[in-house]
Amino acid sequence: MWVNLVFCKKCGYENDDDALYCENCGTNLSSINSPSSSGRRKTNKILMVAVVVLILGISVIAGMMMISKAPVVNNTNVTNENQNTQSATQNTSNNGPEIIDSNSITGNSEIYGNFKFEWKTYKNTEYNLVIYSTFSNEVQNNLKQTGTLSMNEPGSVLITVDPKASGRSNWASTTSQQGYSTIEDFYWGYFRNQYLMKGPIH
C-alpha cells in the first residue's frame, strides 16, 4: 500500500500526509498541506466567476439581438363576419422572398362551419407571390396549403392552390388583374379581400 508522506520543514522528518503536527519536533504541518489546496480552490473560484460572467454576457448580447430583429406589428381591420387578428410584416434579406402579409382569421360559414385560417404571403418577384396557409375546422385539422399568384399574360393573373380546402387535388383559375398594374397591387386591392379574408382558397 502506497502512503503519501509530508516532510517537516523544520527537522525533515517524514510524516503521514494527514498529520497536523510533526511527530518528531511538533511543528505545525498544516501550512505545508494548505497552499496547494487553497491555490486550487482560488483557481476554481476564479474559473466559476469567469464562466458566470461569460454566460451573462452572451445572454445580454443575444437578448439585444432578438429585440432589434423583432417584427413590426400592424393592425388590419375587417368589415365582414370574420374576426381578424394582428398581422406581422417582416422584411427578409435582398436575396430571398419578402414577407408582405401575415394574418389569421376565424369565422363561420355554410361551407366550412367554424374555421380558422392563417397565412403568410411572400413576394418572390414582381410577377409572382406565394401564399403559405393553414386551415382548420371540424373536418380538417391544420391542412397546409400553398397558393400562388402569377402574371399569366398581360392583364391576367393565374391563381393556383394545392391542395384545396377539402385536402384533395388542387385548384387553378385565371382571372383579370381587375385594373391593377402589378401582382402586388392586385393582391392588396382585390385578392386579399375577395379570397383570404373569407377563409381558405377553394
C-alpha positions, 0 to 999 in steps of 0.5 A: 500500500502506497502512503503519501508522506509530508516532510517537516520543514523544520527537522525533515522528518517524514510524516503521514500526509494527514498529520497536523503536527510533526511527530518528531519536533511538533511543528505545525504541518498544516501550512505545508498541506494548505497552499496547494489546496487553497491555490486550487480552490482560488483557481476554481473560484476564479474559473466559476466567476469567469464562466458566470460572467461569460454566460451573462454576457452572451445572454445580454448580447443575444437578448439585444439581438432578438429585440432589434430583429423583432417584427413590426406589428400592424393592425388590419381591420375587417368589415365582414363576419370574420374576426381578424387578428394582428398581422406581422410584416417582416422584411427578409434579406435582398436575396430571398422572398419578402414577407408582405402579409401575415394574418389569421382569421376565424369565422363561420360559414355554410361551407366550412362551419367554424374555421380558422385560417392563417397565412403568410404571403411572400413576394418572390418577384414582381410577377409572382407571390406565394401564399403559405396557409393553414386551415382548420375546422371540424373536418380538417385539422391544420391542412397546409396549403400553398397558393400562388399568384402569377402574371399569366399574360398581360392583364391576367393573373393565374391563381393556383392552390394545392391542395384545396380546402377539402385536402384533395387535388388542387385548384387553378383559375385565371382571372383579370388583374381587375385594373391593377398594374402589378401582382402586388397591387392586385393582391392588396386591392382585390385578392386579399379581400375577395379570397383570404379574408373569407377563409381558405382558397377553394 
